[in-house]
Structure formats: C-alpha cells, structure tokens
C-alpha cells in the first residue's frame, strides 16, 4: 500500500468505520475509517501505530463502486476505490499520478443483499467526499457539474496510431471507474468530427472530449461555430487528451491551468481486503 506524505486531519470526525482482513491472510485485520478528507487504513497489531497506518487522500480518488462477485454462493459484496496519487516514477527522480486500486470485501452478514447495501453506502460516502475535496479549493470547478455523459472523439491515426490503443488500455477503464458514461466516436476521415459536431444533437452529452493531436480539436471547434445555434453550442465544455505526437496545445493548456502534474501509465497497484465488520461511529 502507498502512504500519503501529508498527515491526516486529526480533527476530522470519522463518518464510517469498518474492520477488514486481507483476502490472502484472514489472520491479519485492518481498521478502515472514512473522514471528510481521507480513507485511513490501519493494521490492527501491537506494532506502533505510525508504522501500520496508510492515509489515502480523497483528493486522489476518481471513483468508487460496489458490486457482487461472480460466485453466487458467496454472500460477500465488494468495494473498489480507485485513486491516482502522486508517486515516484520507475527509474526516475520525477513524480507522476499513477493508478492504485484498493478492493475491500464485505461479508459481515450472510445476506448478500445486506452486504451489497453496506458496500453501496460506503461507495456513495467516498464519492461524495472525494468530489467535495477535489472542488474545495477550485472556484472555477465549483461552477461546473461533473460531466456524466461524454462524447469522446478519437483519431486512430494520431500519435503514430497509438491513440486508440491508449483509449482501450487506459482511458476507457478510467472513465468507467469514475462513473462517466461516454460515447466513443472513431473518426474515419478528415473533417469527420467537424461534420458530426455540426449536425449532432448536443443535448445528449455534457461534454466533448478529443483524444488526438491538435488538429481534431480545431475540427470540433469549427463544427460548433458552423451550427445555427453556435452561440449556445460553443458553451459546451471541451476537453483534450493528448493522443498526438507533439501535443503542444494540450501541454500549453495544462501548463497555464497551473496543475504541474501529469499521469503516467507505467505502474499500477491493487490492494485487496476482506471485511469482517463495518459500522458507522454511532452504531453499536
């Protein structure tokens, strides 16, 4: 597990609490606490507290979901938390945001439905708090609701033909983990995106995202400006995922946004736990 560098907020009250075990070793138990800012995982042992505590910042959390396993005979439910914390890059002194998944198993009861309801309660609480933490210090983001329906346009020829591979291997999973529904459009020719955006019913989507080099974004903007309702259409949020060779425009937007952090796909980590007991602080 990866420990956050900063210390947890000791004055933040605990909203949910649960005790878990590793699926690979049921003898090792963990106490998990959810506060307004963090998800705190504490190994229950006689060793000093500081050496066994992992603090997962909810600012790094992109999504959380509850689900049942494939084995119908297993009454357990599962809670998966997806984070992209800053970590040192492999064989490098730099840092980047890298994917970490924490999976908890909830089997406190023999009733599968009750276990799933408990997991869904945790998932909702984590999502709500992570959204508040990510938007707390960004006034501009507070004015925008998080897109839940997205058109994603990918140019399969950009980036030496790797844009579609990046989508299949990384972006699709990230959007699913974040709970963002999206419609994938693979462009087939020059000005395909321009024509599509010019004629499309934009009420179906909350945002348009381009995964390509600089050219596809210009096509989309030109298509929006050619619409009869262009003054309204141009207000739709636009996003760009660098999928070209140079990605100068994406780099410039990223630089002037003030966020000098980027995502790396080199490393991934998954931690899995099994729950033996979960409760709210005010529950017996």
C-alpha positions as CSV (number, residue, x, y, z in Angstrom):
1,X,0.0,0.0,0.0
2,X,1.1,3.6,-0.6
3,X,1.2,6.1,2.2
4,X,0.4,9.7,1.6
5,X,3.2,12.1,2.5
6,X,1.0,14.5,4.4
7,X,-0.6,13.7,7.8
8,X,-4.3,13.1,8.2
9,X,-6.6,15.7,9.6
10,X,-6.9,14.6,13.2
11,X,-9.8,17.0,13.8
12,X,-12.0,15.5,11.0
13,X,-14.6,13.2,12.5
14,X,-15.0,9.6,11.4
15,X,-18.1,9.1,9.2
16,X,-17.8,5.3,8.7
17,X,-15.7,2.6,10.3
18,X,-15.0,-1.0,9.4
19,X,-12.7,-3.8,10.3
20,X,-11.2,-5.9,7.4
21,X,-8.9,-8.8,6.7
22,X,-6.6,-9.4,3.8
23,X,-8.2,-12.0,1.4
24,X,-4.8,-13.8,1.3
25,X,-4.4,-13.8,5.0
26,X,-7.6,-13.8,7.2
27,X,-5.5,-13.6,10.3
28,X,-4.3,-10.0,9.6
29,X,-7.0,-7.4,10.3
30,X,-7.3,-3.8,9.3
31,X,-9.4,-1.0,10.7
32,X,-10.7,1.4,7.9
33,X,-12.0,4.8,8.8
34,X,-13.6,7.3,6.4
35,X,-13.3,11.0,7.3
36,X,-14.2,14.1,5.2
37,X,-10.7,14.2,3.8
38,X,-9.2,10.7,3.9
39,X,-9.7,7.0,3.9
40,X,-7.5,5.7,6.6
41,X,-6.4,2.0,6.7
42,X,-4.8,0.9,10.0
43,X,-3.4,-2.6,10.5
44,X,-4.5,-4.0,13.9
45,X,-1.3,-5.1,15.5
46,X,0.8,-4.4,18.6
47,X,3.4,-2.6,16.4
48,X,3.4,1.2,16.9
49,X,0.6,3.0,15.1
50,X,2.6,5.1,12.7
51,X,4.2,2.1,11.0
52,X,0.9,0.5,10.1
53,X,-1.3,3.3,9.0
54,X,-1.9,4.2,5.4
55,X,-3.7,7.5,4.7
56,X,-5.4,7.7,1.3
57,X,-6.3,11.2,0.3
58,X,-9.8,11.6,-1.2
59,X,-8.4,14.3,-3.4
60,X,-6.7,11.5,-5.4
61,X,-9.9,9.4,-5.7
62,X,-11.5,9.4,-9.1
63,X,-14.2,6.8,-8.4
64,X,-15.6,4.1,-6.1
65,X,-18.1,1.4,-6.8
66,X,-19.8,-1.5,-5.0
67,X,-20.5,-4.8,-6.7
68,X,-21.1,-8.6,-6.2
69,X,-18.7,-11.2,-7.2
70,X,-19.2,-13.9,-9.9
71,X,-19.7,-16.6,-7.3
72,X,-23.5,-16.6,-6.4
73,X,-22.8,-18.9,-3.4
74,X,-20.6,-16.2,-1.9
75,X,-22.7,-13.7,0.1
76,X,-19.9,-11.1,0.1
77,X,-20.0,-7.7,-1.6
78,X,-17.0,-5.7,-2.8
79,X,-16.0,-2.1,-2.6
80,X,-13.4,-0.9,-5.1
81,X,-11.7,2.5,-4.6
82,X,-9.7,4.0,-7.5
83,X,-7.0,6.6,-6.8
84,X,-4.3,8.3,-8.8
85,X,-1.8,9.6,-6.2
86,X,1.5,11.2,-6.9
87,X,4.3,8.6,-6.9
88,X,7.9,8.5,-8.0
89,X,8.3,7.2,-11.5
90,X,10.1,4.0,-12.1
91,X,13.9,4.6,-12.6
92,X,13.3,8.4,-12.4
93,X,13.5,11.2,-9.8
94,X,10.3,12.7,-11.1
95,X,6.7,12.1,-9.8
96,X,3.5,11.4,-11.6
97,X,0.0,10.3,-10.9
98,X,-0.3,6.6,-11.1
99,X,-3.2,4.2,-10.7
100,X,-3.8,2.5,-7.4
101,X,-6.9,0.3,-6.7
102,X,-8.0,-0.8,-3.2
103,X,-10.6,-3.5,-3.1
104,X,-12.5,-4.4,0.1
105,X,-14.6,-7.5,0.7
106,X,-17.7,-7.1,2.9
107,X,-19.1,-10.3,4.3
108,X,-20.2,-9.3,7.8
109,X,-23.6,-10.8,7.2
110,X,-24.9,-13.9,5.4
111,X,-27.4,-11.9,3.5
112,X,-25.9,-10.9,0.1
113,X,-28.3,-8.0,-0.3
114,X,-27.5,-6.5,3.1
115,X,-23.7,-6.8,2.3
116,X,-24.3,-5.1,-1.0
117,X,-26.3,-2.3,0.6
118,X,-23.5,-1.7,3.1
119,X,-20.9,-1.6,0.3
120,X,-23.1,0.9,-1.7
121,X,-23.3,3.1,1.4
122,X,-19.5,3.2,1.6
123,X,-19.3,3.9,-2.1
124,X,-21.7,6.8,-2.0
125,X,-19.9,8.3,1.0
126,X,-16.5,8.0,-0.6
127,X,-17.7,9.5,-3.9
128,X,-19.4,12.4,-2.2
129,X,-16.4,13.3,0.0
130,X,-13.9,12.9,-2.8
131,X,-15.9,15.3,-5.0
132,X,-16.0,17.9,-2.2
133,X,-12.3,17.6,-1.6
134,X,-11.3,17.9,-5.3
135,X,-13.5,21.0,-5.8
136,X,-12.9,22.7,-2.4
137,X,-10.1,25.0,-3.5
138,X,-11.1,25.5,-7.1
139,X,-13.7,28.1,-7.5
140,X,-14.0,27.6,-11.3
141,X,-14.7,23.9,-10.9
142,X,-17.4,24.6,-8.4
143,X,-19.4,26.4,-11.1
144,X,-19.4,23.2,-13.3
145,X,-21.1,20.0,-12.5
146,X,-19.1,16.9,-13.2
147,X,-19.9,15.6,-16.7
148,X,-21.8,12.3,-16.6
149,X,-22.3,11.9,-20.3
150,X,-19.5,12.5,-22.7
151,X,-18.7,12.2,-26.4
152,X,-15.1,11.0,-26.8
153,X,-13.7,11.5,-30.3
154,X,-10.6,9.6,-31.1
155,X,-8.4,9.9,-34.2
156,X,-6.9,6.4,-34.7
157,X,-4.2,7.7,-36.9
158,X,-2.7,10.2,-34.5
159,X,0.3,9.6,-32.3
160,X,1.7,7.1,-34.7
161,X,-1.5,5.2,-34.5
162,X,-1.4,4.8,-30.7
163,X,-4.4,7.0,-29.7
164,X,-6.9,4.2,-29.9
165,X,-4.6,1.8,-28.0
166,X,-4.3,4.3,-25.2
167,X,-8.1,4.5,-25.1
168,X,-8.5,0.8,-25.0
169,X,-5.8,0.1,-22.4
170,X,-6.3,3.1,-20.1
171,X,-8.8,5.8,-20.8
172,X,-11.9,3.5,-21.1
173,X,-11.2,2.0,-17.7
174,X,-10.6,5.4,-16.1
175,X,-13.9,6.7,-17.3
176,X,-15.7,3.6,-16.2
177,X,-14.1,3.8,-12.7
178,X,-15.1,7.4,-12.5
179,X,-18.7,6.5,-13.4
180,X,-18.7,8.7,-16.6
181,X,-20.8,7.4,-19.4
182,X,-19.3,8.1,-22.8
183,X,-20.0,7.6,-26.5
184,X,-16.9,6.6,-28.4
185,X,-16.5,8.1,-31.9
186,X,-13.6,6.9,-34.0
187,X,-13.0,9.4,-36.8
188,X,-12.7,7.9,-40.3
189,X,-11.5,10.9,-42.4
190,X,-10.5,14.5,-42.4
191,X,-13.4,16.8,-41.2
192,X,-15.4,13.8,-40.0
193,X,-15.5,15.3,-36.5
194,X,-16.3,18.7,-37.9
195,X,-19.3,17.4,-39.8
196,X,-20.5,15.2,-36.9
197,X,-20.4,18.0,-34.3
198,X,-22.1,20.5,-36.7
199,X,-25.1,18.2,-37.1
200,X,-25.3,16.3,-33.7
201,X,-27.9,16.7,-31.0
202,X,-25.6,18.1,-28.3
203,X,-28.2,17.7,-25.6
204,X,-27.2,14.0,-25.4
205,X,-23.8,15.0,-23.9
206,X,-22.5,17.1,-21.1
207,X,-19.0,17.5,-22.6
208,X,-17.0,16.8,-25.7
209,X,-13.5,15.3,-25.3
210,X,-10.9,14.9,-28.0
211,X,-8.2,12.3,-27.9
212,X,-5.8,13.2,-30.7
213,X,-3.3,15.8,-31.8
214,X,-4.1,19.5,-32.2
215,X,-6.0,19.1,-35.5
216,X,-9.0,17.3,-34.2
217,X,-9.8,19.9,-31.6
218,X,-9.8,22.6,-34.3
219,X,-12.2,20.5,-36.3
220,X,-14.6,20.2,-33.4
221,X,-14.5,24.0,-32.6
222,X,-15.1,24.8,-36.3
223,X,-18.0,22.4,-36.3
224,X,-19.5,24.1,-33.3
225,X,-19.1,27.5,-34.8
226,X,-20.9,26.4,-38.0
227,X,-24.1,25.4,-36.2
228,X,-27.2,27.6,-36.3
229,X,-27.1,27.6,-32.5
230,X,-23.4,28.2,-32.3
231,X,-23.6,30.8,-29.5
232,X,-25.1,28.1,-27.3
233,X,-23.2,25.2,-28.7
234,X,-19.8,26.8,-28.1
235,X,-20.5,26.9,-24.4
236,X,-20.4,23.1,-24.1
237,X,-17.3,22.0,-22.1
238,X,-14.4,20.8,-24.2
239,X,-11.6,18.5,-23.1
240,X,-8.4,17.3,-24.7
241,X,-6.5,14.1,-24.0
242,X,-3.0,14.2,-25.6
243,X,-3.0,11.5,-28.3
244,X,-0.8,13.0,-30.9
245,X,3.0,13.2,-31.4
246,X,3.9,16.6,-30.1
247,X,0.7,17.5,-28.2
248,X,1.7,21.2,-28.0
249,X,-1.8,22.5,-27.4
250,X,-2.6,20.0,-24.7
251,X,0.7,20.8,-23.0
252,X,0.0,24.6,-23.1
253,X,-3.5,24.2,-21.7
254,X,-2.1,22.0,-18.9
255,X,0.7,24.5,-18.2
256,X,-1.5,27.5,-17.9
257,X,-4.1,25.7,-15.8
258,X,-1.5,25.8,-13.0
259,X,-1.6,22.0,-12.5
260,X,2.0,20.9,-13.0
261,X,1.2,17.2,-12.5
262,X,0.6,14.5,-15.1
263,X,-0.5,10.9,-15.4
264,X,1.8,8.0,-16.0
265,X,0.7,4.6,-17.1
266,X,3.9,2.7,-16.1
267,X,2.9,1.4,-12.7
268,X,-0.3,0.0,-11.2
269,X,-1.1,-1.5,-7.8
270,X,-4.0,-3.2,-6.3
271,X,-4.6,-4.0,-2.7
272,X,-7.4,-6.3,-1.7
273,X,-9.1,-6.7,1.7
274,X,-12.0,-8.7,3.2
275,X,-14.4,-7.1,5.6
276,X,-15.3,-8.8,8.8
277,X,-17.2,-5.9,10.4
278,X,-18.4,-2.5,9.2
279,X,-20.3,0.2,11.0
280,X,-21.0,3.9,11.5
281,X,-19.4,5.6,14.6
282,X,-22.8,6.0,16.2
283,X,-23.8,2.3,15.7
284,X,-23.4,-0.2,18.5
